[in-house]
Amino acid sequence: MQIYPARVSTGSRGPFSDDYQDSYHGPLGALAQARAIFLAQCHLPEAWRNQACHTIIETGFGLGTNFLATWHAWRADPARCQRLHFLSIERHPVPLPALAQAHAREPVLAPLAQLLRANLPPPLAGLHRLSFEQGRVQLSLLYGDGAAALAELDASADTVFLDGFAPDRNPVLWQPDVLLQLARLARPGARLASWCSAGHVRRGLVASGFEVLRTPGPAGKFEILQGIRQHSAPPAISASKVSAVPERAVPERTLPSAAAQTALVLGAGVAGTAITEALVERGWQVDLLDSAGGPASGASGNPAGVVRPLWSRDDNPPTRLTRAAFLFAIRRWAGLGTVAAPARRHPGWHPTGVLQLAADAAQAAQWAESLDTQDWPAEWVQWLEPAQVERRSGHPTSHGGLLFALGGWAEPLRLCSEALLRATGPRLRCHWQTVVHQLTRDEGSGDWLALAHDGRVLARAAHVVICTGAGRDDPRVAAMAPGPDGQTGPSSHFTPEGWRPLQALRGEILQANAAASSATPTGLVVCGDGYVSPDGSGGWSIGATYDRTGPLSLTAAGIAENQERLARLHGHTPLAEAGLANVAPVHAGRVAWRSVAADRLPVVGPDPVQSGCWHLRAFASRGLVWSPLMAEALACQMNGEPSPLMRSHQALVDPARPVLRQRRARLPGHQ
């Protein structure tokens, strides 16, 4: 779905939608309307007081005033909930200049409105998670339309804001399918408010499972609507009306008790350190175990990693999932800032831009044609002709390329170390140089136990998160001896049941020294068949090979392959000529083993069989892109919070996805 920004003009009452021929708010004003209709009718802030988490779902983000008013009320409430989730859908995002003009009419919201505008995503379809107040306020903004958008949300709402343009101007947001989706998302007892009290809306809400009541409205509004979600289940939603997402049998989301908020995390790469930070931020007690002496010793230990989205001509589901992960990662590393302090970019993140070169004239023509027919925002992707490529990269080429201006490169070790630094405290215990030979359950407490080779208990917790690599397939891992109960080691226990073992693929990189890179005209990352990227040493990283076997040291074949890759990507630039002359300009290199699933997508979520066991792994070559969003998604699952993933995207990475695909194949109309 293409997302087109709203066309906004200034009417007599403020912002006016040229698309829907309606005002964004009534004569009362945006902030006063938000407070009088939505907050007051839903008993906020009283309803969230002393709660661990409170979730609000809204139809029609518009100017963002309902969110800003809610956030403002949350900040002012000393008994506020620990975490506030606000989920909203929007078909036509309001452009930033129009937003700034509208927000200027409500000066009391100015600091929050400025932070919101600074972190809004480009107008790209999908679910965008924005984090404020050190993660305590989360905005999940889904750019999509009506019931189809709501069907992609995975949440249990305490409050519902039924908003949007008038039913005769935008009937899509008031259809029965929308109201059914709201009933699906609202927990029993959830409160609903709307400025619209039209008869067909009231009847639709009642049919969906809400008890509704008309109440006198504020100035300029005769009556408004409030409702309560009844305890009975809503009517079934036709599969043809929502996205065909196969269902996993899971209980209703509930927050775990404090005693259950303990976890073992196995592996301290980009996945393990990210989930450690996310859980500690939520108040969990975490034991992090790794066989090395510190973080990022395995595939996460390369000096640099390219951070770019996946792009495809058909914008298929894996492409859209990668886009969501990419946008979440760069937004997190850019630094959100606070009301009192400006944003600070993560020192390990370098937003230089990424250029992806076309391999030949045919591919160049296909890419250019696709971009002509799809109206992508320029800040997301743009086509560069050969002359433009040479100006941007210093690389003469006969073909053009795609420029991802928001991309760049990152230093994995710094990202991992900073994540652990932020999590450091009484809730985190790091166990370095610790090899886990077996996982088992305590029959009495049900806790997970991490055992050493001699049966000693290394650590225990109610949950375990597997962030390790490919187990026995990884030559760095010694053969696993049977545990004290005669069971085999991690290669069986650490893989979801019913899966083939994860594949280990060897990657070899070269590093060009700073002297060789000094004549390089730009810091732009260049990709094609492989990549050439700046790295943290002041030089350049070139890679990477994909091998099924090989040693943990550089090989002559690998060096030659990467030198050829450098020549293809940087032509006859001084860097390429220095790298091709001999091996002398190459001062270092590295070999690591990637953990890869058969479909090349991550494995994220609960184990299909073992309760309390979770997977966060198989990131292949995109660990930097995947880890922030996938860790956030898993932490939300474990903590009973709304997911930052659309339901169709969660199905793509679910550890049970072989079974889910079989169920999907049986859905009516599936091809």
N, C-alpha and C positions, 0 to 999 in steps of 0.2 A: 504494500500500500504506500502510495506517495503521500507525504504530508505537506500541505501548503499553508504558509503563514496566513493569519487572519488579515483581512483588509479592514482597517479601523480608521474612522474619521471622528471628528469632534462634534457631537450634537449639543442640543440645548441643555441636556442633563449630564453631559460628560461623554465618555467614549461610546461610539456607536458602531455596530457591526454592519458593514456594507454587504457582507455575505448573507446575513440573516435578516437585515433590515429591522434591527431591534437594539435597544440600549443594553449596555453591560450591567446596569443596575438601575433601580428605581429612584424616585425623587428624594428619598431619604438619604442617599449617598451610599457608596460602597461599604465603608467601614461600619456605619450605623446599621445598615441592612444586615451585614454579617453578624453583628452582635445581637440585634433584636430578633432576627428570624432564626438563624442557625445555632449560635451558641446558647442563647437563652432558652429556646424551645427544646434543645437537647440537654438542658440542665448542666451546661459547662460553665465554669470549671468544676462544679461540685461532683460531677459523675466520674471524673478521673482521679479524684483526690485519694492519696495513699495507695494507689494501684501501682503494680510493677510495670504494667504496659497498658496503654489505651490506644485503640485503633479507630480511625475515622476514614470512611470512604465517601467520596464526593463525585457527582456527575457534573462535568463542566468546570475546568480549572479557570478559564477566562483570564481575568486580571490577577488571579492569585490572592485576592483580598480575603476570601474565607480562610485560606491557609495562613496568611499573615496575621489576621485577627486571632486565630486559634493559637498560633505561636506566641503572639504578644500576651495573650491571656495566660498561657502556660508559664512564660517567664515571670509574670507578676504573681503567680500563685505559690506561696511557700510550701503548700501541701501537694504540689503537682505530682503527677505520675513520674516514675523513674525514666520511662521511655515513651515517647509519643510518635505514633506512626500515622501519617496522613497520606492516603492514596487517592489519586484523582485522574480522570481521563479527560482528554482534550483532542478534538479533531483539527482545530486550526489554532496553533499557538500564536499568541499576540507578539508581534515583533518588539524588540527591546526598546526602540525609541518611543513607540506608543505606550509600552508598559511604564517607562520612566515618566512620561507625561501624566499618565493616569495616577501613578503612585505619588506624584508631587501634590496631588489634591488631599493626601492623607499624611501630613507631616509627622504625626505621632508614630507612624510605621516606617519612617524613612530609613533608619539603620537596618532594619530587617529586610525591607524591600530592596535595598542596595545589595545586600548579601545574596538574596534570592536571584536577582538579575545577573549577578556575577557568575552564578553557577548553573544557570539554565542550560540545557543541552541544545544542540542544533535541532532544527525541525526534521527529525528522522523518526520514522515509525518504530515503536517498541517501548519497553518499560525502562525508565531512567530513574535510578535511585540517587537522591541527593541527601547528604548528611550534614546536619548542623548541630551546634551545641555539643561538640565532642562526641557525636553519635547518639545523643539522647533525643534528638528530634530528627525524624527521617521523613523525607518527602519522596513518595514513589509516584512518578508522573508518567502515565501511559498515553502516548500519542497514538490514538486510534479512535474508533467510532462505535458508540452505542453498545449494544449487547455483546457484539463480538469482542470488544475491548474488555468489558467486564468479565467475560468468560475466561479471559487469560489471567485474571487475578487469583491469587491463592492467599486468602486472609480470613480472619474471623473478626468482624467489625463490632465495635461497641456502639458506634454512632454512625449515622448515615445523613449526609447532606444531599438532598435531591434538588439540584440546581440546574441551570441552563436557560437558554432563550425560551420564549413562550412556545407552548405546544403547537400553535398555528404557524410559527416561524421555523421551528426546528423540531418536527414531530418525532425524529429518530430517538431522541433522549427520553421520550415519554411513552414509548411502546411497551406493551405487556412483557415482551422478552427482557427489556431493561429492568423492569420491576421484579421479574422473577430472578434475575441475576443478583439484584440487590438483596433479595430474600435469601438466596443461597449464601451470600457473603456475610450476612448479618447473623450474629449469634442470638439465641433466644433472649429476649429482654432488651435488645438493642433499641435505642431511640432514633427516630427519624424526624427530620424537619424539612419543609419546603415552603417557598413563597407561593407556590401554585396550589390552589384548592379546587381545580376543575373537577367536575363530576367523574369523567372517565379516568382521571388519575387516581381519585379516591377509590373507585371501584377496582381498578387494576391493582392497587396496593392491597386491598382487602383480599382479593383473589389470590394474591401472592403470599399471604400469610402475615400481613400487618393489621393491627388494630389502629384505626385512624380517627382523628378528632379535628374538627375545624375550630380555630380560636381567633379572636379578634386580632387584626394585624396592626402594625405600627402605622404612623402617619403616612397617608397616601395609599394604604393598602387595606381593603375592607376586611378580609380574613386570610389566614394562612393555615398551614397544615402541620400537624405533628402526629407521630405514630410510634407504636411499639411493636417490635417483632414478636409474634406469638410463639409459643413453644412447639406448636405442631410443625411438621416438616412442610416446606413449600411444595407445590405441585411439581411433578417431574418436568424437566426442560427437554424439549425435543432435540435429539442429536443433530438434526439438520439446522438448528438455530444457533449452535455454538461451534467453536473449533473442535474438531474430532480428536480430543485428547484422551487417551486411554486412562482409565481410573486405576489408581493403586488403592487397595483397601487399607486406609490408615484411620486411626481414631481422630476425633475432633481435637484441634490444637489446644493444648493447655500449657501454661508455664510450668516448668519443672520446679519441684521443691528445692529449697536451699541445699538439703542433704544430697540431692541428686545432681547438683551442679558441679560435678567433678569429672575430669576427663584425662585420660592418657592420650598424648599425641605422639605418634611414632614417625619420626623423620623431621629434620629441621631445615628443609629447603624452603623455597618460596611458598609452597603449600602449607607446610607445617608451621612456619612462623606466622603466616597470615591468619590461620585459624586459631593459633594460640593467642594472638593479639585480640581477635574478634571475641573469643570466649572470655578472656580476662576482662575486657571492656564491659562485658555483661555481668561481671561478678562471679564468674566460674573460677574454681581452683583447678589449675592445669599442671600436670607433670609432662614435660617435654623430654623425650628420650631420643638420642642419636648416637650412632657408633663412632662418630668423629669427635674432634675436640672443640667444635664450634659450629655455627650455622653455615649453610650453603657449601657443603663439602662435595656434593655430588653433581648432578646435572645443573644445579642452581649456582655452581661456583664459577661459571665463565666470567671473564672480566667485563663483558658487555652483552646485552641482549637487545635485539631489535623489537620495537613495540610498534606494531602497525595492525590495522584491521585486515580482515579477509574480504576480498572483493570478488564478486561473481556477476556475470551478465544477467543471470536470472534472479539474483538476490535470494538465494534459497535459505531454508531454515538454519543450517550451520553458519552461513554467512551472517545472518541477522543475530544469531547468538554471539558470534565473535565480535560483532559491532557493539553489542550491549556490554560485553566484557571490556572491550577496548575503551569505550567512553567512560565506564565506571573507574577503570584504572587511572586514566590520565586526569580525571577530575579529582580523584583521591590524592594523587601525587602532586597536583598543582597547588594543593593547600587551600582549604575552604576559608580560613580566616575566622574571625569572630567579630562581634559588634565592637569589642574594645581593641582588637589588634588586626592588622592587615594580613592578607594571605601570605604564606611563605612556602615556596616550592620545595619539594623534597630534594635534598642534595644529591640523591642518586638518580634523579630523573632529568633527562636532557631533551627537551622538545625541539629538536632540530628540523623536524620534517623528514619524511621518507619518500624516496623516489623509486617506483617500481618500473623497470624498463621492459618494454615489449621485446619479446624474443626475436620476432621477425616482422616483415611487412604485413603478413596476414593477421597476426595477433594485434598489431597496431591498428589496423583498419577495424577489427572487431571491437576493440576497446573504445575507439573514437566514436564509432557508430552507436554503441550502447550508451555512452554518456550523452550523445545528442538526443536520444530518445527518452532518457530518464533525467528528470529535473533534480539532480543532486545539489545540495548546497556547496558552494565553492570551497568553504572551509573544511568540508568533508573530503571531497575528491575532485580533482580537476585534471583534464587532459593537457599535456604539454607536447607541443611539436618539437622536432629534433633541435631546432635553434634555441627554443626555450629550455630544453633539457641541458644543452651545453652551457647556457648562461647560469643555470641554477647549480649544476653539478661539476662543471669543468670537464665533462665527458662528451667528446664528440660522438655522435651516433647517427645512424641512418634512419632510426625509428624513434618514435616518441615514447612517452611513458606516463604513468599515473602519479600524481603528486598527492600525498596524504599530508596536508599541512599540519595536522594535529599530532602526527606520529613523531617518533624519535627513537632514542635508545636509553637504556637504564643499566645501572650497575647492580646486579642481583645481590651481591654480598652486602652492599650498603642498605638495600631495601630490607633484607632479612635481619640485619643487625639492628636497624632502627626500629623494626617491628618489635623485636624482643626488648629493646631499650624502653619503648613505651609501655610494654607489659610488665616490666620489672617491678617486683614488689612482693608482698607476702602471698599473693595468689598464684605465683609462678615458681615452680621448681624445675631447674634444668639439670638433666642427667647426661653429661657428656661422656664420650668413650664408653657407652653402655650398649651392649648388644642384646637385643631381645630375641630369645630363641623360641619362645612359645607364648601364646596367649591362651588363657583358660578362664573359667568362671569359678568364683567361690560359691559353693553350693548353699551356704548359709545366707550370705548377704546379697548374692547375685552380682557382686562387683567383678569387674575385669581385673585379672592379674597378669602383669608382665613378668615372665620368668626368665632367669639366667640359665645358662647351660647346665648348671648343677641343681636347678630347681628352686633357687632362691627367689623370693619375691622382690623384684626391683621397684615396683610401684603398683598401686591399685587405685581404681576409680570406678564410678558407676557407668562411665562411657569410655569408649576407645575410638580414636580417629586414626585411620590408617593413611598416612601420607608418604609411605615408602615407595620405592621404585618397583622394578619388575621381579624382585625376589631372587629365586634361584637362577633365573635367566641372566642376572647381572653378574659378570665375572668378578666384580669387587666383593661380592658376598660369598663367604666361605660356605661349604656344604653344611646344611643344617642337620645337626644330630637330633635323633628322637628325644622328645621331652621325657620327664620322669614318668608320665603315664603311658609311654610308648607311642604317643601320637607324633606325627611328623611336624616339621617346623613351619616357618612363615609361608613357604610356597603354597601350602594348602590352606592354612588358616587366614592368610592375608588377602585372599582373592574371593570375590563374591561367588557363592555356590552357583553352578551352572555355567560359569564363564570358562573360556579358554584362558590359560595363563597370559598375563600381560606380556607384550613383546618388548624386548630391550633392543634398541637401535643405537649403535655407536656413532658419536659425532666428534669429528676432529676439526679443530680450528687452528689458524695461524695468527700471530700478532706481529704486525709491522711496527718497527720502532719509531720513536718520535722524529728521528732525523729523516727517515724515509718519508714520513707524513708531513714534514714541514712545508714541502712544496705543493701539497694538496690544496686546491683553491677553495674548498668548502667543507663544512662539517656535516653536510647532508648525508644521511644514510642512503645507500644505493642498494637496491635489491633486484633480483631476477632469479637466475638459478643460483641461489645462495645470497650472500650479502657481504657488503663492506661497510663497517661501522666504526666510528670513533670508539675508544674504550677509556677506562678510568686511568690508564697509565700515561695518557697523552699520545698514545699511538693509535693503531687501527687493528680491529679484529676482522678476520676474513674466514668465512666458513659457509656452511659446515658440511662435512661428509655425512652420508647415511650408509652405515655398514651393519651387517648382521653379526660379524665376528671381527676380532682384532685385538691387539694388546692395548694396555692403558698408557701408551706412549706414542709419540709421533711416528709415522711411517713414511717411507719415501713416496709411496703411492698417494698417501693423503696429502703430503706437501705439494706434490705435483698437481693434484686435483684442485687444491685451493689456489695455487698460483694461476692455473688456467681460469679459475673462477674470477680471480682478481683482474686478469686481462680482459675477460668478457665484460665485466662491470665497469672498469675504469679505463679501458682502451689503452691509449699511449700517453696517459698522464704520468708525471714523474713518479707517483706512488706505484703505479703498475709496473713501470720499467725497472724501478728499484727492486720490487718484489720478484720480478722475473729474472733478473740478472744472475742471482745465485741465492743461497739460503741466508747469507750474512745479514741482510736487512731484517730478517725474521728473528727477533730476539727471544721469542717464546712461542708456546703452543699449548694446547690442552686437549684432553680426551675425556669425554663423559658419556654416560649411557642414559638415553631417554627412555622413559616408560610410556608405552603406547598401547592403546586399545585397538581392536581390529578396525573400528570405524573412525579412528583418529580423533575421537571426542573424549573429553574428560569423564571420569567416573566419580560422581558426586552425589552423596545422599546416604540413606540408611541401607545397611546390608539386607538383602532380601530374606535372610533366614535368621541371623543372629540379632536379637534385640540389643540395643545399646551399642552396637558396632556401626561405625560410619566410615565412609570412604571419601577421600579427597586426593585424587591421584590421576595418573595417566595424562599428564599435561603435554606430552610430546615436545614439540619445539616451541610451544607458546605458553610456557609457564608464567612468564611475566604478565602476559595479557590475561590469562585465565585466573591467576591466583587471587587477586583482590575480590572480584565478584563472586567466584565460586566459594571462597571462604566465608564471605558475607551470607551467601545463600545457605550454606551448611549451618552456620551459627544461628541463623533465623529458624531453620528447621529444628535444631536441637533445643532452642530456647522458646519455641512456640510463638514466633513472631511472623508477621507477613513476609512472604518471600520476595526478594528483589528480582526473581526470574518469572517470566511468563510461564504458564502451565505447560504450554507446548515446548518451551525450551527446557524446562525441568525434565520432561520426558526424554529429551535427547541425551541427558547426562545421567539419568537415574541408573544406579547399579542394577536395577531389575529390568533394564530396557529390553533385553531379549524376550522376556515374557510380555512386556507391554507392547512390543511390536506385533506379537502374535494376537493379542487382544485387539489391537488397532486394525489388523487385517480382517477381523471378523465384524467390524463395524459396518452398518449399512452404507452402501455407496462407495466404500473404499476400493480404490483401483490398485 
